[in-house]
Amino acid sequence: MLIGQHPQSARRIDVVVAHDGNRLAAPLARMLNGQFRVGGAKFNNTTELLETTAKSIVFCMVRFTPQQLPNLRRIAAHSSSPPVFVFPTYHRTNIEIAESFEQSKHFVAPFARDEVTTAVRNALQLGVDTTWRNLKPLQKRALKSSRESFDAVAATIASGERMPIAQVYDACKDIQANLTDTTVDSWLDALQHHHDSSFRHSMLVCGALAFFSHDIGIRGEDLRKITVGTFLHDAGKALIPLTVLDKPGKLDDKEYKVIQRHPVFSRDILTRQEELNPDVIAMAASHHEKLDGTGYPEGLSGGQISDIVRLTAISDVYSALIEERSYKRGMSNDQALEIMLGLDNHLDIFLVGKFREYVMDIFQTQAA
C-alpha cells in the first residue's frame, strides 16, 4: 500500500517514494508531504510502481545493484517527470546510476530540505509541461504564462519588491483569449493534476469565474477586472508560512487564525500597486466575507459586499470543494453545487443558481 494512501482511495498522488525500507524513506515522505501529495512503495514492488498515477518518482535506496538497473529504468520511464534520487549514504555506483538519467537530480544525506523539494517541484513541472503539450495552443499559452506570472508574483511578494503587474495583465489577456477557444471543464481538468496547490487553487478560481462571466455576457473592462482580481485574489498567501499553508491535514485554531490573515495581506500588497482597480483589491480583501456578517477579515454583511466580490466568493468556494488536497478528496460538481445552494448565510444564492446552471450545462454537454 502506498504511504499515506487509504485502501480503495481515488486520491491523486504527485510523488511516489520508491524505497528499500531504509530509515530515511518515511521521514523523506513526510517532508515531501508538506508540499505535495505523496505516496510510497517498496522498490521491489515493480507492479505497484508501474501502476501508480504519480507524476514523479523519488528513489530512496541504500544501494542499487546492477541486477536492479533494468527495473529502475522501467519504473523511471513510467513517470512523466525525470527521477530524483535521495541516498542515505554516499556510494559511487549510486551516483553513477543517478547521473545516467537525463535531467535527473540526486542528493546524499545530509541534504538541504529546500534543495530536495525544489528539485521535486522542478521535475513535476517538466512533467506538467509534457502533459500540456497536447492542449490547444491558446490554452497551453494561457496556462504557461499564468504559471510564469504566478511564480514571478510570489517571488516579488516574498522579497518585498514591486509586483510585475504588466506580466499579470499579459497572462490575464492570454486567459481571456482562451475563453472562446476551449471550455471551463478543459481548464479545470488541466489544473487538477498540477502539483502546486497555491497555483492550482488560484487558477481554478480564476478560470471558473472568467469562463462563467464571459458566458453571461460580461466583456471589456469588467471581464478584465474579474480575471485580474481572481488571478491575484490569494496574493497574501505568499506571506503565510508553508507549515500552515501546505499542512497535510486540518488546521488547529492557532493555524486557522494565521491563514485568516491572508486577505489582509492581500489588501496591503495590492494597495501598494497604484495602477490596480479598487474592485480588484476588494476581490482579494473580501472574498471570505459572508452575507450574514460572520466572515473575515472585517465581518462585512449584505449590501456591504459588492456583486464582484460575491462572484469571487462563489468561485472560491466551488474551487475549494472540487479540488483535491492531501487531506481530502475532491467533490463532484453535483456534490459541490448542492452544498453551495445551502450556504445562503454565506453566498448569494441567486448568483449560485446561475453559476450552477452554467457548470451543469457545460459538463452535461461534454458528457453527452
PAMI-957907 format. One record per residue (C-alpha): residue number from 1; residue in three letters; chain; x, y, z. Coordinates in steps of 0.2 Angstrom, whole numbers, m for minus. Example, Ala and Ser with C-alpha at 12.3 -4.5 7.8 and 13.67 -1.06 7.14 Angstrom:
<kolzas>
{1; "ALA"; "A"; {62; m22; 39}}
{2; "SER"; "A"; {68; m5; 36}}
</kolzas>
This chain:
<kolzas>
{1; "MET"; "A"; {0; 0; 0}}
{2; "LEU"; "A"; {6; 17; m4}}
{3; "ILE"; "A"; {12; 28; 11}}
{4; "GLY"; "A"; {m2; 39; 17}}
{5; "GLN"; "A"; {m14; 31; 5}}
{6; "HIS"; "A"; {m30; 23; 11}}
{7; "PRO"; "A"; {m37; 7; 3}}
{8; "GLN"; "A"; {m49; 10; m12}}
{9; "SER"; "A"; {m44; 28; m12}}
{10; "ALA"; "A"; {m45; 38; m28}}
{11; "ARG"; "A"; {m34; 52; m21}}
{12; "ARG"; "A"; {m21; 58; m34}}
{13; "ILE"; "A"; {m3; 56; m30}}
{14; "ASP"; "A"; {10; 69; m36}}
{15; "VAL"; "A"; {25; 59; m29}}
{16; "VAL"; "A"; {29; 41; m25}}
{17; "VAL"; "A"; {44; 37; m14}}
{18; "ALA"; "A"; {51; 21; m20}}
{19; "HIS"; "A"; {62; 14; m6}}
{20; "ASP"; "A"; {71; m2; 0}}
{21; "GLY"; "A"; {64; 0; 18}}
{22; "ASN"; "A"; {79; 11; 24}}
{23; "ARG"; "A"; {76; 23; 39}}
{24; "LEU"; "A"; {76; 39; 28}}
{25; "ALA"; "A"; {61; 34; 17}}
{26; "ALA"; "A"; {47; 38; 30}}
{27; "PRO"; "A"; {55; 55; 35}}
{28; "LEU"; "A"; {58; 59; 17}}
{29; "ALA"; "A"; {40; 55; 13}}
{30; "ARG"; "A"; {34; 66; 27}}
{31; "MET"; "A"; {45; 80; 22}}
{32; "LEU"; "A"; {38; 80; 4}}
{33; "ASN"; "A"; {20; 78; 10}}
{34; "GLY"; "A"; {21; 95; 17}}
{35; "GLN"; "A"; {21; 102; m1}}
{36; "PHE"; "A"; {15; 88; m12}}
{37; "ARG"; "A"; {3; 73; m12}}
{38; "VAL"; "A"; {14; 59; m8}}
{39; "GLY"; "A"; {14; 40; m8}}
{40; "GLY"; "A"; {27; 27; m6}}
{41; "ALA"; "A"; {31; 9; m11}}
{42; "LYS"; "A"; {44; m4; m9}}
{43; "PHE"; "A"; {56; m3; m24}}
{44; "ASN"; "A"; {54; m22; m27}}
{45; "ASN"; "A"; {36; m20; m29}}
{46; "THR"; "A"; {38; m16; m48}}
{47; "THR"; "A"; {19; m19; m52}}
{48; "GLU"; "A"; {13; m6; m39}}
{49; "LEU"; "A"; {26; 6; m45}}
{50; "LEU"; "A"; {21; 4; m64}}
{51; "GLU"; "A"; {3; 6; m59}}
{52; "THR"; "A"; {4; 22; m50}}
{53; "THR"; "A"; {m3; 38; m57}}
{54; "ALA"; "A"; {10; 49; m49}}
{55; "LYS"; "A"; {19; 61; m60}}
{56; "SER"; "A"; {36; 60; m51}}
{57; "ILE"; "A"; {46; 46; m43}}
{58; "VAL"; "A"; {59; 49; m29}}
{59; "PHE"; "A"; {71; 34; m27}}
{60; "CYS"; "A"; {77; 32; m9}}
{61; "MET"; "A"; {89; 17; m9}}
{62; "VAL"; "A"; {104; 12; 1}}
{63; "ARG"; "A"; {112; 5; m14}}
{64; "PHE"; "A"; {107; m1; m32}}
{65; "THR"; "A"; {114; m17; m39}}
{66; "PRO"; "A"; {117; m20; m57}}
{67; "GLN"; "A"; {103; m33; m57}}
{68; "GLN"; "A"; {90; m19; m52}}
{69; "LEU"; "A"; {95; m7; m66}}
{70; "PRO"; "A"; {83; m14; m79}}
{71; "ASN"; "A"; {68; m12; m67}}
{72; "LEU"; "A"; {74; 5; m61}}
{73; "ARG"; "A"; {74; 11; m79}}
{74; "ARG"; "A"; {56; 3; m82}}
{75; "ILE"; "A"; {49; 12; m67}}
{76; "ALA"; "A"; {58; 29; m71}}
{77; "ALA"; "A"; {52; 28; m89}}
{78; "HIS"; "A"; {34; 26; m82}}
{79; "SER"; "A"; {34; 43; m74}}
{80; "SER"; "A"; {31; 59; m85}}
{81; "SER"; "A"; {45; 68; m74}}
{82; "PRO"; "A"; {64; 65; m73}}
{83; "PRO"; "A"; {68; 55; m57}}
{84; "VAL"; "A"; {75; 62; m41}}
{85; "PHE"; "A"; {87; 51; m31}}
{86; "VAL"; "A"; {90; 53; m12}}
{87; "PHE"; "A"; {103; 42; m4}}
{88; "PRO"; "A"; {105; 39; 14}}
{89; "THR"; "A"; {124; 37; 12}}
{90; "TYR"; "A"; {137; 40; m2}}
{91; "HIS"; "A"; {140; 26; m14}}
{92; "ARG"; "A"; {149; 29; m30}}
{93; "THR"; "A"; {139; 17; m40}}
{94; "ASN"; "A"; {123; 25; m34}}
{95; "ILE"; "A"; {129; 42; m41}}
{96; "GLU"; "A"; {134; 35; m57}}
{97; "ILE"; "A"; {117; 27; m60}}
{98; "ALA"; "A"; {108; 43; m55}}
{99; "GLU"; "A"; {119; 53; m67}}
{100; "SER"; "A"; {115; 42; m81}}
{101; "PHE"; "A"; {97; 48; m81}}
{102; "GLU"; "A"; {94; 64; m91}}
{103; "GLN"; "A"; {88; 79; m81}}
{104; "SER"; "A"; {89; 69; m65}}
{105; "LYS"; "A"; {94; 76; m48}}
{106; "HIS"; "A"; {102; 67; m34}}
{107; "PHE"; "A"; {106; 70; m16}}
{108; "VAL"; "A"; {115; 62; m2}}
{109; "ALA"; "A"; {111; 64; 16}}
{110; "PRO"; "A"; {113; 76; 25}}
{111; "PHE"; "A"; {105; 87; 12}}
{112; "ALA"; "A"; {95; 104; 12}}
{113; "ARG"; "A"; {77; 101; 13}}
{114; "ASP"; "A"; {73; 116; 1}}
{115; "GLU"; "A"; {85; 109; m12}}
{116; "VAL"; "A"; {76; 92; m12}}
{117; "THR"; "A"; {59; 100; m13}}
{118; "THR"; "A"; {64; 112; m26}}
{119; "ALA"; "A"; {71; 98; m37}}
{120; "VAL"; "A"; {55; 88; m35}}
{121; "ARG"; "A"; {45; 103; m39}}
{122; "ASN"; "A"; {55; 107; m55}}
{123; "ALA"; "A"; {54; 88; m60}}
{124; "LEU"; "A"; {35; 89; m58}}
{125; "GLN"; "A"; {34; 105; m68}}
{126; "LEU"; "A"; {43; 97; m83}}
{127; "GLY"; "A"; {30; 83; m82}}
{128; "VAL"; "A"; {16; 95; m82}}
{129; "ASP"; "A"; {24; 104; m97}}
{130; "THR"; "A"; {24; 87; m106}}
{131; "THR"; "A"; {6; 85; m102}}
{132; "TRP"; "A"; {1; 102; m108}}
{133; "ARG"; "A"; {9; 100; m125}}
{134; "ASN"; "A"; {m7; 91; m130}}
{135; "LEU"; "A"; {m18; 105; m126}}
{136; "LYS"; "A"; {m24; 118; m139}}
{137; "PRO"; "A"; {m12; 132; m142}}
{138; "LEU"; "A"; {m21; 146; m134}}
{139; "GLN"; "A"; {m25; 135; m118}}
{140; "LYS"; "A"; {m7; 130; m117}}
{141; "ARG"; "A"; {m1; 148; m119}}
{142; "ALA"; "A"; {m13; 154; m106}}
{143; "LEU"; "A"; {m8; 140; m93}}
{144; "LYS"; "A"; {11; 143; m96}}
{145; "SER"; "A"; {10; 162; m95}}
{146; "SER"; "A"; {m1; 160; m79}}
{147; "ARG"; "A"; {12; 149; m71}}
{148; "GLU"; "A"; {27; 160; m75}}
{149; "SER"; "A"; {17; 176; m69}}
{150; "PHE"; "A"; {11; 167; m53}}
{151; "ASP"; "A"; {29; 162; m49}}
{152; "ALA"; "A"; {35; 180; m53}}
{153; "VAL"; "A"; {22; 187; m41}}
{154; "ALA"; "A"; {25; 176; m27}}
{155; "ALA"; "A"; {44; 179; m28}}
{156; "THR"; "A"; {42; 198; m28}}
{157; "ILE"; "A"; {30; 197; m13}}
{158; "ALA"; "A"; {42; 186; m3}}
{159; "SER"; "A"; {56; 198; m7}}
{160; "GLY"; "A"; {46; 214; m4}}
{161; "GLU"; "A"; {49; 220; m22}}
{162; "ARG"; "A"; {36; 228; m33}}
{163; "MET"; "A"; {24; 216; m41}}
{164; "PRO"; "A"; {26; 213; m60}}
{165; "ILE"; "A"; {8; 220; m64}}
{166; "ALA"; "A"; {12; 221; m83}}
{167; "GLN"; "A"; {16; 202; m83}}
{168; "VAL"; "A"; {0; 198; m74}}
{169; "TYR"; "A"; {m10; 208; m86}}
{170; "ASP"; "A"; {m2; 199; m101}}
{171; "ALA"; "A"; {m6; 182; m93}}
{172; "CYS"; "A"; {m24; 188; m90}}
{173; "LYS"; "A"; {m25; 193; m108}}
{174; "ASP"; "A"; {m20; 175; m113}}
{175; "ILE"; "A"; {m33; 168; m101}}
{176; "GLN"; "A"; {m47; 179; m109}}
{177; "ALA"; "A"; {m41; 174; m127}}
{178; "ASN"; "A"; {m43; 156; m121}}
{179; "LEU"; "A"; {m62; 158; m116}}
{180; "THR"; "A"; {m69; 157; m134}}
{181; "ASP"; "A"; {m57; 143; m139}}
{182; "THR"; "A"; {m60; 130; m125}}
{183; "THR"; "A"; {m72; 126; m111}}
{184; "VAL"; "A"; {m71; 128; m92}}
{185; "ASP"; "A"; {m70; 109; m90}}
{186; "SER"; "A"; {m54; 108; m100}}
{187; "TRP"; "A"; {m47; 122; m90}}
{188; "LEU"; "A"; {m51; 114; m73}}
{189; "ASP"; "A"; {m45; 96; m79}}
{190; "ALA"; "A"; {m28; 103; m84}}
{191; "LEU"; "A"; {m26; 111; m67}}
{192; "GLN"; "A"; {m32; 97; m56}}
{193; "HIS"; "A"; {m17; 87; m60}}
{194; "HIS"; "A"; {m5; 102; m55}}
{195; "HIS"; "A"; {6; 99; m40}}
{196; "ASP"; "A"; {7; 117; m34}}
{197; "SER"; "A"; {m8; 119; m23}}
{198; "SER"; "A"; {m7; 138; m22}}
{199; "PHE"; "A"; {m6; 140; m41}}
{200; "ARG"; "A"; {m19; 126; m44}}
{201; "HIS"; "A"; {m32; 134; m32}}
{202; "SER"; "A"; {m29; 152; m39}}
{203; "MET"; "A"; {m31; 147; m57}}
{204; "LEU"; "A"; {m46; 136; m53}}
{205; "VAL"; "A"; {m54; 151; m46}}
{206; "CYS"; "A"; {m49; 162; m60}}
{207; "GLY"; "A"; {m54; 151; m74}}
{208; "ALA"; "A"; {m70; 146; m67}}
{209; "LEU"; "A"; {m76; 164; m64}}
{210; "ALA"; "A"; {m69; 170; m81}}
{211; "PHE"; "A"; {m77; 157; m91}}
{212; "PHE"; "A"; {m94; 160; m82}}
{213; "SER"; "A"; {m93; 178; m83}}
{214; "HIS"; "A"; {m89; 178; m101}}
{215; "ASP"; "A"; {m104; 166; m104}}
{216; "ILE"; "A"; {m116; 178; m96}}
{217; "GLY"; "A"; {m111; 192; m107}}
{218; "ILE"; "A"; {m98; 201; m96}}
{219; "ARG"; "A"; {m85; 209; m108}}
{220; "GLY"; "A"; {m72; 223; m108}}
{221; "GLU"; "A"; {m65; 231; m93}}
{222; "ASP"; "A"; {m77; 221; m81}}
{223; "LEU"; "A"; {m71; 205; m88}}
{224; "ARG"; "A"; {m53; 211; m86}}
{225; "LYS"; "A"; {m56; 216; m68}}
{226; "ILE"; "A"; {m63; 199; m64}}
{227; "THR"; "A"; {m49; 190; m72}}
{228; "VAL"; "A"; {m35; 200; m64}}
{229; "GLY"; "A"; {m44; 200; m47}}
{230; "THR"; "A"; {m46; 181; m46}}
{231; "PHE"; "A"; {m28; 179; m53}}
{232; "LEU"; "A"; {m22; 189; m38}}
{233; "HIS"; "A"; {m36; 185; m25}}
{234; "ASP"; "A"; {m24; 175; m14}}
{235; "ALA"; "A"; {m9; 185; m16}}
{236; "GLY"; "A"; {m7; 187; 3}}
{237; "LYS"; "A"; {m4; 168; 5}}
{238; "ALA"; "A"; {14; 171; m1}}
{239; "LEU"; "A"; {17; 178; 16}}
{240; "ILE"; "A"; {9; 163; 25}}
{241; "PRO"; "A"; {22; 150; 32}}
{242; "LEU"; "A"; {22; 135; 22}}
{243; "THR"; "A"; {20; 124; 38}}
{244; "VAL"; "A"; {2; 132; 38}}
{245; "LEU"; "A"; {m2; 134; 20}}
{246; "ASP"; "A"; {4; 117; 15}}
{247; "LYS"; "A"; {m1; 107; 31}}
{248; "PRO"; "A"; {m7; 90; 25}}
{249; "GLY"; "A"; {m21; 90; 37}}
{250; "LYS"; "A"; {m34; 100; 47}}
{251; "LEU"; "A"; {m28; 117; 54}}
{252; "ASP"; "A"; {m29; 119; 73}}
{253; "ASP"; "A"; {m36; 136; 80}}
{254; "LYS"; "A"; {m20; 145; 80}}
{255; "GLU"; "A"; {m15; 140; 62}}
{256; "TYR"; "A"; {m33; 145; 57}}
{257; "LYS"; "A"; {m30; 162; 64}}
{258; "VAL"; "A"; {m14; 163; 54}}
{259; "ILE"; "A"; {m22; 158; 37}}
{260; "GLN"; "A"; {m37; 171; 41}}
{261; "ARG"; "A"; {m24; 185; 39}}
{262; "HIS"; "A"; {m21; 181; 21}}
{263; "PRO"; "A"; {m35; 193; 14}}
{264; "VAL"; "A"; {m27; 207; 25}}
{265; "PHE"; "A"; {m10; 203; 17}}
{266; "SER"; "A"; {m18; 203; 0}}
{267; "ARG"; "A"; {m26; 220; 3}}
{268; "ASP"; "A"; {m10; 228; 9}}
{269; "ILE"; "A"; {0; 221; m5}}
{270; "LEU"; "A"; {m12; 226; m19}}
{271; "THR"; "A"; {m15; 243; m12}}
{272; "ARG"; "A"; {3; 247; m15}}
{273; "GLN"; "A"; {1; 244; m33}}
{274; "GLU"; "A"; {m6; 261; m38}}
{275; "GLU"; "A"; {m12; 255; m55}}
{276; "LEU"; "A"; {m24; 242; m49}}
{277; "ASN"; "A"; {m43; 245; m49}}
{278; "PRO"; "A"; {m51; 246; m32}}
{279; "ASP"; "A"; {m63; 232; m37}}
{280; "VAL"; "A"; {m48; 220; m39}}
{281; "ILE"; "A"; {m42; 224; m22}}
{282; "ALA"; "A"; {m59; 222; m15}}
{283; "MET"; "A"; {m60; 204; m23}}
{284; "ALA"; "A"; {m44; 199; m14}}
{285; "ALA"; "A"; {m48; 208; 3}}
{286; "SER"; "A"; {m66; 202; 5}}
{287; "HIS"; "A"; {m69; 185; m4}}
{288; "HIS"; "A"; {m70; 177; 13}}
{289; "GLU"; "A"; {m84; 189; 19}}
{290; "LYS"; "A"; {m101; 181; 22}}
{291; "LEU"; "A"; {m118; 189; 19}}
{292; "ASP"; "A"; {m123; 186; 37}}
{293; "GLY"; "A"; {m108; 195; 43}}
{294; "THR"; "A"; {m99; 180; 51}}
{295; "GLY"; "A"; {m85; 180; 38}}
{296; "TYR"; "A"; {m67; 188; 39}}
{297; "PRO"; "A"; {m57; 199; 40}}
{298; "GLU"; "A"; {m70; 213; 43}}
{299; "GLY"; "A"; {m86; 205; 46}}
{300; "LEU"; "A"; {m95; 214; 31}}
{301; "SER"; "A"; {m113; 209; 28}}
{302; "GLY"; "A"; {m127; 211; 15}}
{303; "GLY"; "A"; {m125; 226; 4}}
{304; "GLN"; "A"; {m108; 230; 10}}
{305; "ILE"; "A"; {m102; 215; m1}}
{306; "SER"; "A"; {m102; 220; m19}}
{307; "ASP"; "A"; {m108; 209; m34}}
{308; "ILE"; "A"; {m90; 206; m40}}
{309; "VAL"; "A"; {m84; 200; m23}}
{310; "ARG"; "A"; {m100; 189; m22}}
{311; "LEU"; "A"; {m95; 181; m38}}
{312; "THR"; "A"; {m77; 179; m32}}
{313; "ALA"; "A"; {m83; 170; m16}}
{314; "ILE"; "A"; {m94; 158; m26}}
{315; "SER"; "A"; {m79; 153; m37}}
{316; "ASP"; "A"; {m68; 152; m22}}
{317; "VAL"; "A"; {m80; 140; m13}}
{318; "TYR"; "A"; {m83; 130; m28}}
{319; "SER"; "A"; {m65; 128; m32}}
{320; "ALA"; "A"; {m61; 123; m14}}
{321; "LEU"; "A"; {m74; 110; m14}}
{322; "ILE"; "A"; {m70; 101; m31}}
{323; "GLU"; "A"; {m51; 102; m28}}
{324; "GLU"; "A"; {m42; 88; m21}}
{325; "ARG"; "A"; {m29; 91; m7}}
{326; "SER"; "A"; {m18; 79; 3}}
{327; "TYR"; "A"; {m31; 78; 17}}
{328; "LYS"; "A"; {m47; 77; 7}}
{329; "ARG"; "A"; {m54; 70; m10}}
{330; "GLY"; "A"; {m62; 82; m22}}
{331; "MET"; "A"; {m81; 83; m23}}
{332; "SER"; "A"; {m90; 80; m39}}
{333; "ASN"; "A"; {m99; 95; m47}}
{334; "ASP"; "A"; {m116; 89; m41}}
{335; "GLN"; "A"; {m110; 87; m23}}
{336; "ALA"; "A"; {m101; 104; m23}}
{337; "LEU"; "A"; {m115; 114; m31}}
{338; "GLU"; "A"; {m128; 106; m19}}
{339; "ILE"; "A"; {m118; 111; m4}}
{340; "MET"; "A"; {m116; 129; m11}}
{341; "LEU"; "A"; {m135; 130; m13}}
{342; "GLY"; "A"; {m137; 128; 6}}
{343; "LEU"; "A"; {m124; 141; 10}}
{344; "ASP"; "A"; {m137; 156; 10}}
{345; "ASN"; "A"; {m129; 163; 25}}
{346; "HIS"; "A"; {m113; 165; 15}}
{347; "LEU"; "A"; {m116; 166; m3}}
{348; "ASP"; "A"; {m128; 175; m15}}
{349; "ILE"; "A"; {m140; 161; m19}}
{350; "PHE"; "A"; {m147; 169; m34}}
{351; "LEU"; "A"; {m129; 170; m42}}
{352; "VAL"; "A"; {m125; 152; m36}}
{353; "GLY"; "A"; {m141; 146; m45}}
{354; "LYS"; "A"; {m134; 155; m61}}
{355; "PHE"; "A"; {m117; 148; m59}}
{356; "ARG"; "A"; {m124; 130; m56}}
{357; "GLU"; "A"; {m134; 131; m72}}
{358; "TYR"; "A"; {m119; 136; m82}}
{359; "VAL"; "A"; {m107; 122; m74}}
{360; "MET"; "A"; {m120; 108; m75}}
{361; "ASP"; "A"; {m124; 113; m93}}
{362; "ILE"; "A"; {m106; 113; m98}}
{363; "PHE"; "A"; {m102; 96; m90}}
{364; "GLN"; "A"; {m118; 88; m96}}
{365; "THR"; "A"; {m114; 94; m114}}
{366; "GLN"; "A"; {m97; 87; m113}}
{367; "ALA"; "A"; {m103; 70; m106}}
{368; "ALA"; "A"; {m116; 68; m120}}
</kolzas>
